Structure formats: structure tokens, C-alpha cells
Amino acid sequence: MATRQTSSSGKPKSPRIQVVLPEELCHRLTALAEQECRTVSNMAKVLIQQGVQRLEQAGSDVVSAPTVVSAPTSTERLRSALEAQQPRRLRGAPRRLRLHRPS
């Protein structure tokens, strides 16, 4: 059962679970997290969300309790928007800055 904690401001925190992973899988998860510039915990959350969505889309009855898939956060939306952009080339060579030195 997931545990729920309360922050110092009184707002409830997200439920927390504890997972035991084989060492090799933990190393792979850590490497993926580094590639995506995420924490290991956030990477695990993203991968779990994707796996649950795939199972639900496949019509599997593996998940018996109703699940809530959170909407993408603003950070995830920004990241997706930036990744979707086409690379742009600079026009011309970069200009050098001239430093104005008082006489």
C-alpha cells in the first residue's frame, strides 16, 4: 500500500512506494535518467506511467483498481515542445562584441 505524507505546509504529498530492483536494472535506470537529465525517481515514475498506459490501451485487466494518469507537467510540456522544434541555423557568422573603454 502506498504511503501518503504531509508537508510542513499541511498539504498532502504524493503517495510513495518502495521498490526493490536488481542491481543491473538499477544501473540501467540510472543511465536512462542521466540521458534524460532526470532524477532516478522521476525516470522511474515516467516509465511506470508509460507502462500503465500501454497496458490500459491494450485492454489488459492487469490493473484492477482505477488509476489516475496525471496530465503532463509544465516542464514535460516545455520539453516536448522544444524537442518537437526543428533545429535552426544561425544567419552569418557570429558578431564580435566591441568593448567600449572610457578614454
Backbone atoms as SQL, in Angstrom:
CREATE TABLE atoms (id INTEGER PRIMARY KEY, chain TEXT, resi INTEGER, resn TEXT, atom TEXT, x REAL, y REAL, z REAL);
INSERT INTO atoms VALUES
  (1, 'A', 1, 'MET', 'N', 0.846, -1.170, 0.000),
  (2, 'A', 1, 'MET', 'CA', 0.000, 0.000, 0.000),
  (3, 'A', 1, 'MET', 'C', 0.895, 1.237, 0.000),
  (4, 'A', 2, 'ALA', 'N', 0.579, 2.198, -0.833),
  (5, 'A', 2, 'ALA', 'CA', 1.351, 3.437, -0.909),
  (6, 'A', 2, 'ALA', 'C', 1.114, 4.256, 0.351),
  (7, 'A', 3, 'THR', 'N', 2.158, 4.918, 0.800),
  (8, 'A', 3, 'THR', 'CA', 2.029, 5.771, 1.983),
  (9, 'A', 3, 'THR', 'C', 1.927, 7.216, 1.546),
  (10, 'A', 4, 'ARG', 'N', 1.170, 7.991, 2.285),
  (11, 'A', 4, 'ARG', 'CA', 0.996, 9.402, 1.978),
  (12, 'A', 4, 'ARG', 'C', 1.523, 10.197, 3.157),
  (13, 'A', 5, 'GLN', 'N', 2.350, 11.174, 2.871),
  (14, 'A', 5, 'GLN', 'CA', 2.900, 12.026, 3.910),
  (15, 'A', 5, 'GLN', 'C', 2.308, 13.416, 3.782),
  (16, 'A', 6, 'THR', 'N', 2.503, 14.223, 4.805),
  (17, 'A', 6, 'THR', 'CA', 2.029, 15.602, 4.791),
  (18, 'A', 6, 'THR', 'C', 3.227, 16.522, 4.861),
  (19, 'A', 7, 'SER', 'N', 3.215, 17.554, 4.011),
  (20, 'A', 7, 'SER', 'CA', 4.321, 18.507, 4.012),
  (21, 'A', 7, 'SER', 'C', 4.189, 19.438, 5.202),
  (22, 'A', 8, 'SER', 'N', 5.222, 20.242, 5.426),
  (23, 'A', 8, 'SER', 'CA', 5.199, 21.181, 6.553),
  (24, 'A', 8, 'SER', 'C', 4.118, 22.237, 6.375),
  (25, 'A', 9, 'SER', 'N', 3.676, 22.468, 5.127),
  (26, 'A', 9, 'SER', 'CA', 2.619, 23.458, 4.893),
  (27, 'A', 9, 'SER', 'C', 1.232, 22.859, 5.115),
  (28, 'A', 10, 'GLY', 'N', 1.168, 21.560, 5.373),
  (29, 'A', 10, 'GLY', 'CA', -0.111, 20.910, 5.633),
  (30, 'A', 10, 'GLY', 'C', -0.720, 20.258, 4.399),
  (31, 'A', 11, 'LYS', 'N', -0.147, 20.507, 3.225),
  (32, 'A', 11, 'LYS', 'CA', -0.678, 19.903, 2.003),
  (33, 'A', 11, 'LYS', 'C', -0.203, 18.454, 1.913),
  (34, 'A', 12, 'PRO', 'N', -1.068, 17.555, 1.446),
  (35, 'A', 12, 'PRO', 'CA', -0.641, 16.155, 1.321),
  (36, 'A', 12, 'PRO', 'C', 0.352, 15.992, 0.182),
  (37, 'A', 13, 'LYS', 'N', 1.368, 15.165, 0.407),
  (38, 'A', 13, 'LYS', 'CA', 2.348, 14.855, -0.627),
  (39, 'A', 13, 'LYS', 'C', 1.817, 13.701, -1.473),
  (40, 'A', 14, 'SER', 'N', 2.443, 13.486, -2.594),
  (41, 'A', 14, 'SER', 'CA', 2.067, 12.360, -3.456),
  (42, 'A', 14, 'SER', 'C', 2.337, 11.051, -2.724),
  (43, 'A', 15, 'PRO', 'N', 1.537, 10.017, -2.998),
  (44, 'A', 15, 'PRO', 'CA', 1.794, 8.718, -2.365),
  (45, 'A', 15, 'PRO', 'C', 3.171, 8.200, -2.748),
  (46, 'A', 16, 'ARG', 'N', 3.799, 7.487, -1.830),
  (47, 'A', 16, 'ARG', 'CA', 5.135, 6.947, -2.054),
  (48, 'A', 16, 'ARG', 'C', 5.095, 5.440, -1.948),
  (49, 'A', 17, 'ILE', 'N', 5.885, 4.806, -2.807),
  (50, 'A', 17, 'ILE', 'CA', 6.026, 3.355, -2.740),
  (51, 'A', 17, 'ILE', 'C', 7.511, 3.026, -2.693),
  (52, 'A', 18, 'GLN', 'N', 7.821, 1.834, -2.281),
  (53, 'A', 18, 'GLN', 'CA', 9.202, 1.384, -2.234),
  (54, 'A', 18, 'GLN', 'C', 9.317, 0.182, -3.164),
  (55, 'A', 19, 'VAL', 'N', 10.323, 0.198, -4.013),
  (56, 'A', 19, 'VAL', 'CA', 10.521, -0.872, -4.987),
  (57, 'A', 19, 'VAL', 'C', 11.947, -1.394, -4.844),
  (58, 'A', 20, 'VAL', 'N', 12.096, -2.700, -4.879),
  (59, 'A', 20, 'VAL', 'CA', 13.412, -3.317, -4.828),
  (60, 'A', 20, 'VAL', 'C', 13.758, -3.765, -6.245),
  (61, 'A', 21, 'LEU', 'N', 14.899, -3.277, -6.763),
  (62, 'A', 21, 'LEU', 'CA', 15.319, -3.591, -8.126),
  (63, 'A', 21, 'LEU', 'C', 16.605, -4.406, -8.103),
  (64, 'A', 22, 'PRO', 'N', 16.770, -5.278, -9.080),
  (65, 'A', 22, 'PRO', 'CA', 18.069, -5.931, -9.225),
  (66, 'A', 22, 'PRO', 'C', 19.128, -4.868, -9.548),
  (67, 'A', 23, 'GLU', 'N', 20.342, -5.113, -9.136),
  (68, 'A', 23, 'GLU', 'CA', 21.400, -4.115, -9.282),
  (69, 'A', 23, 'GLU', 'C', 21.603, -3.707, -10.741),
  (70, 'A', 24, 'GLU', 'N', 21.566, -4.680, -11.652),
  (71, 'A', 24, 'GLU', 'CA', 21.775, -4.388, -13.069),
  (72, 'A', 24, 'GLU', 'C', 20.673, -3.472, -13.602),
  (73, 'A', 25, 'LEU', 'N', 19.427, -3.723, -13.222),
  (74, 'A', 25, 'LEU', 'CA', 18.310, -2.884, -13.657),
  (75, 'A', 25, 'LEU', 'C', 18.426, -1.479, -13.071),
  (76, 'A', 26, 'CYS', 'N', 18.893, -1.383, -11.856),
  (77, 'A', 26, 'CYS', 'CA', 19.087, -0.078, -11.218),
  (78, 'A', 26, 'CYS', 'C', 20.133, 0.739, -11.977),
  (79, 'A', 27, 'HIS', 'N', 21.215, 0.080, -12.422),
  (80, 'A', 27, 'HIS', 'CA', 22.245, 0.779, -13.209),
  (81, 'A', 27, 'HIS', 'C', 21.674, 1.264, -14.540),
  (82, 'A', 28, 'ARG', 'N', 20.860, 0.431, -15.178),
  (83, 'A', 28, 'ARG', 'CA', 20.246, 0.819, -16.456),
  (84, 'A', 28, 'ARG', 'C', 19.292, 1.992, -16.263),
  (85, 'A', 29, 'LEU', 'N', 18.512, 1.951, -15.183),
  (86, 'A', 29, 'LEU', 'CA', 17.588, 3.048, -14.892),
  (87, 'A', 29, 'LEU', 'C', 18.353, 4.337, -14.625),
  (88, 'A', 30, 'THR', 'N', 19.448, 4.249, -13.899),
  (89, 'A', 30, 'THR', 'CA', 20.283, 5.413, -13.609),
  (90, 'A', 30, 'THR', 'C', 20.854, 6.002, -14.901),
  (91, 'A', 31, 'ALA', 'N', 21.303, 5.142, -15.810),
  (92, 'A', 31, 'ALA', 'CA', 21.857, 5.616, -17.083),
  (93, 'A', 31, 'ALA', 'C', 20.788, 6.316, -17.918),
  (94, 'A', 32, 'LEU', 'N', 19.582, 5.748, -17.949),
  (95, 'A', 32, 'LEU', 'CA', 18.481, 6.395, -18.675),
  (96, 'A', 32, 'LEU', 'C', 18.155, 7.757, -18.073),
  (97, 'A', 33, 'ALA', 'N', 18.134, 7.820, -16.757),
  (98, 'A', 33, 'ALA', 'CA', 17.824, 9.082, -16.079),
  (99, 'A', 33, 'ALA', 'C', 18.865, 10.147, -16.414),
  (100, 'A', 34, 'GLU', 'N', 20.121, 9.759, -16.460),
  (101, 'A', 34, 'GLU', 'CA', 21.178, 10.718, -16.807),
  (102, 'A', 34, 'GLU', 'C', 21.037, 11.198, -18.243),
  (103, 'A', 35, 'GLN', 'N', 20.684, 10.301, -19.152),
  (104, 'A', 35, 'GLN', 'CA', 20.487, 10.693, -20.557),
  (105, 'A', 35, 'GLN', 'C', 19.345, 11.692, -20.701),
  (106, 'A', 36, 'GLU', 'N', 18.306, 11.533, -19.901),
  (107, 'A', 36, 'GLU', 'CA', 17.126, 12.390, -19.980),
  (108, 'A', 36, 'GLU', 'C', 17.213, 13.603, -19.050),
  (109, 'A', 37, 'CYS', 'N', 18.329, 13.736, -18.344),
  (110, 'A', 37, 'CYS', 'CA', 18.505, 14.832, -17.364),
  (111, 'A', 37, 'CYS', 'C', 17.371, 14.824, -16.337),
  (112, 'A', 38, 'ARG', 'N', 17.097, 13.653, -15.806),
  (113, 'A', 38, 'ARG', 'CA', 16.052, 13.484, -14.790),
  (114, 'A', 38, 'ARG', 'C', 16.664, 12.819, -13.561),
  (115, 'A', 39, 'THR', 'N', 15.920, 12.876, -12.465),
  (116, 'A', 39, 'THR', 'CA', 16.322, 12.104, -11.303),
  (117, 'A', 39, 'THR', 'C', 15.919, 10.648, -11.557),
  (118, 'A', 40, 'VAL', 'N', 16.534, 9.742, -10.829),
  (119, 'A', 40, 'VAL', 'CA', 16.194, 8.323, -10.985),
  (120, 'A', 40, 'VAL', 'C', 14.730, 8.102, -10.606),
  (121, 'A', 41, 'SER', 'N', 14.282, 8.776, -9.552),
  (122, 'A', 41, 'SER', 'CA', 12.899, 8.645, -9.108),
  (123, 'A', 41, 'SER', 'C', 11.934, 9.132, -10.190),
  (124, 'A', 42, 'ASN', 'N', 12.224, 10.276, -10.800),
  (125, 'A', 42, 'ASN', 'CA', 11.350, 10.818, -11.836),
  (126, 'A', 42, 'ASN', 'C', 11.365, 9.920, -13.065),
  (127, 'A', 43, 'MET', 'N', 12.524, 9.376, -13.418),
  (128, 'A', 43, 'MET', 'CA', 12.606, 8.485, -14.574),
  (129, 'A', 43, 'MET', 'C', 11.775, 7.238, -14.332),
  (130, 'A', 44, 'ALA', 'N', 11.841, 6.690, -13.118),
  (131, 'A', 44, 'ALA', 'CA', 11.041, 5.512, -12.782),
  (132, 'A', 44, 'ALA', 'C', 9.549, 5.839, -12.888),
  (133, 'A', 45, 'LYS', 'N', 9.161, 7.016, -12.413),
  (134, 'A', 45, 'LYS', 'CA', 7.754, 7.437, -12.485),
  (135, 'A', 45, 'LYS', 'C', 7.290, 7.516, -13.928),
  (136, 'A', 46, 'VAL', 'N', 8.109, 8.126, -14.794),
  (137, 'A', 46, 'VAL', 'CA', 7.748, 8.273, -16.200),
  (138, 'A', 46, 'VAL', 'C', 7.609, 6.905, -16.864),
  (139, 'A', 47, 'LEU', 'N', 8.551, 6.007, -16.608),
  (140, 'A', 47, 'LEU', 'CA', 8.496, 4.684, -17.212),
  (141, 'A', 47, 'LEU', 'C', 7.301, 3.877, -16.711),
  (142, 'A', 48, 'ILE', 'N', 6.975, 4.017, -15.428),
  (143, 'A', 48, 'ILE', 'CA', 5.797, 3.329, -14.882),
  (144, 'A', 48, 'ILE', 'C', 4.529, 3.872, -15.525),
  (145, 'A', 49, 'GLN', 'N', 4.441, 5.214, -15.670),
  (146, 'A', 49, 'GLN', 'CA', 3.266, 5.810, -16.315),
  (147, 'A', 49, 'GLN', 'C', 3.105, 5.283, -17.736),
  (148, 'A', 50, 'GLN', 'N', 4.210, 5.220, -18.489),
  (149, 'A', 50, 'GLN', 'CA', 4.142, 4.732, -19.865),
  (150, 'A', 50, 'GLN', 'C', 3.711, 3.270, -19.912),
  (151, 'A', 51, 'GLY', 'N', 4.243, 2.465, -19.000),
  (152, 'A', 51, 'GLY', 'CA', 3.870, 1.057, -18.960),
  (153, 'A', 51, 'GLY', 'C', 2.410, 0.856, -18.612),
  (154, 'A', 52, 'VAL', 'N', 1.896, 1.613, -17.661),
  (155, 'A', 52, 'VAL', 'CA', 0.487, 1.511, -17.275),
  (156, 'A', 52, 'VAL', 'C', -0.401, 1.942, -18.442),
  (157, 'A', 53, 'GLN', 'N', -0.023, 3.022, -19.126),
  (158, 'A', 53, 'GLN', 'CA', -0.816, 3.481, -20.276),
  (159, 'A', 53, 'GLN', 'C', -0.849, 2.428, -21.376),
  (160, 'A', 54, 'ARG', 'N', 0.293, 1.784, -21.637),
  (161, 'A', 54, 'ARG', 'CA', 0.328, 0.736, -22.665),
  (162, 'A', 54, 'ARG', 'C', -0.581, -0.433, -22.296),
  (163, 'A', 55, 'LEU', 'N', -0.535, -0.828, -21.035),
  (164, 'A', 55, 'LEU', 'CA', -1.390, -1.934, -20.598),
  (165, 'A', 55, 'LEU', 'C', -2.861, -1.560, -20.688),
  (166, 'A', 56, 'GLU', 'N', -3.186, -0.343, -20.301),
  (167, 'A', 56, 'GLU', 'CA', -4.580, 0.098, -20.382),
  (168, 'A', 56, 'GLU', 'C', -5.048, 0.183, -21.829),
  (169, 'A', 57, 'GLN', 'N', -4.189, 0.661, -22.721),
  (170, 'A', 57, 'GLN', 'CA', -4.563, 0.770, -24.136),
  (171, 'A', 57, 'GLN', 'C', -4.716, -0.600, -24.772),
  (172, 'A', 58, 'ALA', 'N', -3.972, -1.576, -24.274),
  (173, 'A', 58, 'ALA', 'CA', -4.072, -2.931, -24.811),
  (174, 'A', 58, 'ALA', 'C', -5.320, -3.639, -24.296),
  (175, 'A', 59, 'GLY', 'N', -6.046, -3.000, -23.385),
  (176, 'A', 59, 'GLY', 'CA', -7.262, -3.600, -22.857),
  (177, 'A', 59, 'GLY', 'C', -6.998, -4.649, -21.809),
  (178, 'A', 60, 'SER', 'N', -5.816, -4.619, -21.222),
  (179, 'A', 60, 'SER', 'CA', -5.455, -5.609, -20.225),
  (180, 'A', 60, 'SER', 'C', -6.197, -5.342, -18.923),
  (181, 'A', 61, 'ASP', 'N', -6.556, -6.399, -18.215),
  (182, 'A', 61, 'ASP', 'CA', -7.205, -6.270, -16.915),
  (183, 'A', 61, 'ASP', 'C', -6.208, -6.436, -15.782),
  (184, 'A', 62, 'VAL', 'N', -4.919, -6.208, -16.057),
  (185, 'A', 62, 'VAL', 'CA', -3.893, -6.360, -15.031),
  (186, 'A', 62, 'VAL', 'C', -4.121, -5.373, -13.902),
  (187, 'A', 63, 'VAL', 'N', -4.524, -4.154, -14.223),
  (188, 'A', 63, 'VAL', 'CA', -4.747, -3.131, -13.215),
  (189, 'A', 63, 'VAL', 'C', -6.215, -3.198, -12.821),
  (190, 'A', 64, 'SER', 'N', -6.485, -3.631, -11.601),
  (191, 'A', 64, 'SER', 'CA', -7.874, -3.796, -11.177),
  (192, 'A', 64, 'SER', 'C', -8.456, -2.537, -10.566),
  (193, 'A', 65, 'ALA', 'N', -7.628, -1.741, -9.912),
  (194, 'A', 65, 'ALA', 'CA', -8.117, -0.505, -9.302),
  (195, 'A', 65, 'ALA', 'C', -8.080, 0.610, -10.335),
  (196, 'A', 66, 'PRO', 'N', -9.029, 1.564, -10.245),
  (197, 'A', 66, 'PRO', 'CA', -8.986, 2.678, -11.183),
  (198, 'A', 66, 'PRO', 'C', -7.705, 3.479, -10.977),
  (199, 'A', 67, 'THR', 'N', -7.066, 3.833, -12.081),
  (200, 'A', 67, 'THR', 'CA', -5.822, 4.578, -11.997),
  (201, 'A', 67, 'THR', 'C', -6.034, 5.981, -12.528),
  (202, 'A', 68, 'VAL', 'N', -5.267, 6.878, -11.998),
  (203, 'A', 68, 'VAL', 'CA', -5.320, 8.263, -12.442),
  (204, 'A', 68, 'VAL', 'C', -3.980, 8.566, -13.083),
  (205, 'A', 69, 'VAL', 'N', -3.995, 8.864, -14.366),
  (206, 'A', 69, 'VAL', 'CA', -2.777, 9.232, -15.078),
  (207, 'A', 69, 'VAL', 'C', -2.737, 10.746, -15.094),
  (208, 'A', 70, 'SER', 'N', -1.738, 11.293, -14.431),
  (209, 'A', 70, 'SER', 'CA', -1.672, 12.742, -14.315),
  (210, 'A', 70, 'SER', 'C', -1.353, 13.375, -15.656),
  (211, 'A', 71, 'ALA', 'N', -1.860, 14.572, -15.840),
  (212, 'A', 71, 'ALA', 'CA', -1.569, 15.333, -17.051),
  (213, 'A', 71, 'ALA', 'C', -0.099, 15.713, -17.043),
  (214, 'A', 72, 'PRO', 'N', 0.476, 15.910, -18.214),
  (215, 'A', 72, 'PRO', 'CA', 1.888, 16.294, -18.254),
  (216, 'A', 72, 'PRO', 'C', 2.118, 17.605, -17.506),
  (217, 'A', 73, 'THR', 'N', 3.221, 17.662, -16.795),
  (218, 'A', 73, 'THR', 'CA', 3.548, 18.878, -16.064),
  (219, 'A', 73, 'THR', 'C', 4.021, 19.932, -17.046),
  (220, 'A', 74, 'SER', 'N', 4.129, 21.159, -16.585),
  (221, 'A', 74, 'SER', 'CA', 4.580, 22.234, -17.463),
  (222, 'A', 74, 'SER', 'C', 5.994, 21.965, -17.959),
  (223, 'A', 75, 'THR', 'N', 6.817, 21.361, -17.116),
  (224, 'A', 75, 'THR', 'CA', 8.181, 21.030, -17.536),
  (225, 'A', 75, 'THR', 'C', 8.157, 19.999, -18.655),
  (226, 'A', 76, 'GLU', 'N', 7.316, 18.973, -18.524),
  (227, 'A', 76, 'GLU', 'CA', 7.227, 17.950, -19.559),
  (228, 'A', 76, 'GLU', 'C', 6.668, 18.525, -20.855),
  (229, 'A', 77, 'ARG', 'N', 5.680, 19.436, -20.752),
  (230, 'A', 77, 'ARG', 'CA', 5.130, 20.068, -21.956),
  (231, 'A', 77, 'ARG', 'C', 6.190, 20.924, -22.642),
  (232, 'A', 78, 'LEU', 'N', 6.973, 21.688, -21.863),
  (233, 'A', 78, 'LEU', 'CA', 8.024, 22.513, -22.429),
  (234, 'A', 78, 'LEU', 'C', 9.071, 21.648, -23.110),
  (235, 'A', 79, 'ARG', 'N', 9.467, 20.574, -22.438),
  (236, 'A', 79, 'ARG', 'CA', 10.473, 19.673, -23.007),
  (237, 'A', 79, 'ARG', 'C', 9.982, 19.084, -24.321),
  (238, 'A', 80, 'SER', 'N', 8.724, 18.651, -24.365),
  (239, 'A', 80, 'SER', 'CA', 8.165, 18.078, -25.592),
  (240, 'A', 80, 'SER', 'C', 8.124, 19.111, -26.710),
  (241, 'A', 81, 'ALA', 'N', 7.732, 20.342, -26.368),
  (242, 'A', 81, 'ALA', 'CA', 7.668, 21.401, -27.372),
  (243, 'A', 81, 'ALA', 'C', 9.055, 21.712, -27.925),
  (244, 'A', 82, 'LEU', 'N', 10.058, 21.758, -27.051),
  (245, 'A', 82, 'LEU', 'CA', 11.418, 22.041, -27.509),
  (246, 'A', 82, 'LEU', 'C', 11.961, 20.906, -28.373),
  (247, 'A', 83, 'GLU', 'N', 11.656, 19.665, -27.989),
  (248, 'A', 83, 'GLU', 'CA', 12.133, 18.526, -28.769),
  (249, 'A', 83, 'GLU', 'C', 11.451, 18.460, -30.135),
  (250, 'A', 84, 'ALA', 'N', 10.227, 18.974, -30.235),
  (251, 'A', 84, 'ALA', 'CA', 9.494, 18.941, -31.499),
  (252, 'A', 84, 'ALA', 'C', 9.976, 20.011, -32.478),
  (253, 'A', 85, 'GLN', 'N', 10.656, 21.026, -31.989),
  (254, 'A', 85, 'GLN', 'CA', 11.123, 22.102, -32.863),
  (255, 'A', 85, 'GLN', 'C', 12.226, 21.607, -33.792),
  (256, 'A', 86, 'GLN', 'N', 12.225, 22.165, -34.986),
  (257, 'A', 86, 'GLN', 'CA', 13.287, 21.870, -35.943),
  (258, 'A', 86, 'GLN', 'C', 14.505, 22.711, -35.598),
  (259, 'A', 87, 'PRO', 'N', 15.713, 22.166, -35.769),
  (260, 'A', 87, 'PRO', 'CA', 16.911, 22.966, -35.499),
  (261, 'A', 87, 'PRO', 'C', 17.001, 24.125, -36.494),
  (262, 'A', 88, 'ARG', 'N', 17.462, 25.253, -36.023),
  (263, 'A', 88, 'ARG', 'CA', 17.599, 26.435, -36.870),
  (264, 'A', 88, 'ARG', 'C', 19.068, 26.783, -37.016),
  (265, 'A', 89, 'ARG', 'N', 19.422, 27.197, -38.192),
  (266, 'A', 89, 'ARG', 'CA', 20.796, 27.606, -38.443),
  (267, 'A', 89, 'ARG', 'C', 20.923, 29.105, -38.207),
  (268, 'A', 90, 'LEU', 'N', 22.084, 29.485, -37.698),
  (269, 'A', 90, 'LEU', 'CA', 22.357, 30.907, -37.499),
  (270, 'A', 90, 'LEU', 'C', 22.610, 31.552, -38.848),
  (271, 'A', 91, 'ARG', 'N', 22.192, 32.797, -38.989),
  (272, 'A', 91, 'ARG', 'CA', 22.450, 33.543, -40.225),
  (273, 'A', 91, 'ARG', 'C', 23.783, 34.248, -40.098),
  (274, 'A', 92, 'GLY', 'N', 24.722, 33.879, -40.951),
  (275, 'A', 92, 'GLY', 'CA', 26.010, 34.534, -40.950),
  (276, 'A', 92, 'GLY', 'C', 26.859, 34.132, -39.762),
  (277, 'A', 93, 'ALA', 'N', 28.047, 34.668, -39.765),
  (278, 'A', 93, 'ALA', 'CA', 28.974, 34.379, -38.675),
  (279, 'A', 93, 'ALA', 'C', 28.593, 35.194, -37.448),
  (280, 'A', 94, 'PRO', 'N', 28.883, 34.682, -36.263),
  (281, 'A', 94, 'PRO', 'CA', 28.580, 35.456, -35.061),
  (282, 'A', 94, 'PRO', 'C', 29.394, 36.753, -35.040),
  (283, 'A', 95, 'ARG', 'N', 28.770, 37.800, -34.584),
  (284, 'A', 95, 'ARG', 'CA', 29.450, 39.092, -34.495),
  (285, 'A', 95, 'ARG', 'C', 30.230, 39.175, -33.202),
  (286, 'A', 96, 'ARG', 'N', 31.345, 39.862, -33.295),
  (287, 'A', 96, 'ARG', 'CA', 32.146, 40.056, -32.089),
  (288, 'A', 96, 'ARG', 'C', 31.659, 41.288, -31.360),
  (289, 'A', 97, 'LEU', 'N', 31.707, 41.205, -30.075),
  (290, 'A', 97, 'LEU', 'CA', 31.306, 42.342, -29.263),
  (291, 'A', 97, 'LEU', 'C', 32.470, 43.313, -29.139),
  (292, 'A', 98, 'ARG', 'N', 32.184, 44.575, -29.239),
  (293, 'A', 98, 'ARG', 'CA', 33.221, 45.594, -29.029),
  (294, 'A', 98, 'ARG', 'C', 33.043, 46.158, -27.651),
  (295, 'A', 99, 'LEU', 'N', 34.098, 46.137, -26.921),
  (296, 'A', 99, 'LEU', 'CA', 34.072, 46.698, -25.584),
  (297, 'A', 99, 'LEU', 'C', 34.407, 48.179, -25.677),
  (298, 'A', 100, 'HIS', 'N', 33.577, 48.978, -25.082),
  (299, 'A', 100, 'HIS', 'CA', 33.828, 50.421, -25.073),
  (300, 'A', 100, 'HIS', 'C', 34.648, 50.745, -23.838),
  (301, 'A', 101, 'ARG', 'N', 35.850, 51.209, -24.098),
  (302, 'A', 101, 'ARG', 'CA', 36.731, 51.554, -22.988),
  (303, 'A', 101, 'ARG', 'C', 36.759, 53.070, -22.852),
  (304, 'A', 102, 'PRO', 'N', 36.440, 53.548, -21.678),
  (305, 'A', 102, 'PRO', 'CA', 36.457, 55.000, -21.487),
  (306, 'A', 102, 'PRO', 'C', 37.892, 55.541, -21.645),
  (307, 'A', 103, 'SER', 'N', 38.022, 56.704, -22.298),
  (308, 'A', 103, 'SER', 'CA', 39.338, 57.307, -22.530),
  (309, 'A', 103, 'SER', 'C', 39.788, 58.144, -21.377);
